[in-house]
Amino acid sequence: MGNDEIAWRKNFLKVEKPPIGLVPKFVRDKERYLEVCGAISRYYEEGLEIPIGWVEEYNELINKIRK
């Protein structure tokens, strides 16, 4: 094998990979849903008042996830 053929093979075998993109939104929504559930559960177990914003976010996320 000559140097030209070796160079050609190295270039031919290089695989161009695209840059890393975004995590799909449904994955982030699911992660956030689990975080909100955990926070609500911890507050509930301690007998603390659950912030209404958390309940509203829970309701929004559960509707997104179910679709």
PLY file of the C-alpha trace (Angstrom):
ply
format ascii 1.0
element vertex 67
property float x
property float y
property float z
element edge 66
property int vertex1
property int vertex2
end_header
0.00 0.00 0.00
1.37 3.39 -0.95
1.21 6.57 1.11
-1.48 8.00 -1.17
-3.69 4.97 -0.62
-3.17 5.10 3.17
-4.06 8.80 3.23
-7.12 8.13 1.07
-8.30 5.33 3.39
-7.86 7.51 6.49
-9.94 10.29 4.94
-12.52 7.84 3.59
-13.01 6.19 6.98
-13.48 9.47 8.87
-17.09 9.79 9.93
-18.35 13.31 10.31
-20.55 13.57 13.38
-22.90 16.50 13.86
-22.47 18.61 16.98
-24.52 17.65 20.02
-27.99 19.15 19.78
-30.73 19.54 22.36
-32.28 17.04 24.69
-35.85 16.55 23.48
-38.36 18.76 25.29
-40.46 15.78 26.44
-37.39 14.46 28.30
-36.92 17.77 30.09
-40.65 17.88 30.87
-40.48 14.37 32.35
-37.41 15.31 34.45
-39.15 18.46 35.68
-42.31 16.46 36.42
-40.29 14.08 38.60
-38.65 17.02 40.41
-42.01 18.65 41.09
-43.49 15.35 42.31
-40.53 14.87 44.63
-40.83 18.35 46.07
-44.59 18.01 46.60
-44.07 14.62 48.24
-41.41 15.95 50.61
-43.59 18.88 51.67
-46.59 16.57 52.10
-44.58 14.16 54.27
-43.48 17.04 56.49
-47.03 18.36 56.80
-46.10 21.62 55.09
-48.29 23.71 52.86
-47.62 22.95 49.21
-47.06 26.10 47.15
-49.89 26.58 44.65
-47.33 27.25 41.89
-46.03 23.69 42.28
-49.53 22.24 41.99
-50.22 24.34 38.90
-46.92 23.28 37.33
-47.67 19.66 38.19
-51.03 19.92 36.40
-49.44 21.53 33.33
-46.69 18.91 33.15
-48.98 15.92 33.63
-51.11 17.14 30.74
-48.03 17.49 28.50
-46.67 14.09 29.45
-49.98 12.27 28.85
-50.20 13.46 25.24
0 1
1 2
2 3
3 4
4 5
5 6
6 7
7 8
8 9
9 10
10 11
11 12
12 13
13 14
14 15
15 16
16 17
17 18
18 19
19 20
20 21
21 22
22 23
23 24
24 25
25 26
26 27
27 28
28 29
29 30
30 31
31 32
32 33
33 34
34 35
35 36
36 37
37 38
38 39
39 40
40 41
41 42
42 43
43 44
44 45
45 46
46 47
47 48
48 49
49 50
50 51
51 52
52 53
53 54
54 55
55 56
56 57
57 58
58 59
59 60
60 61
61 62
62 63
63 64
64 65
65 66
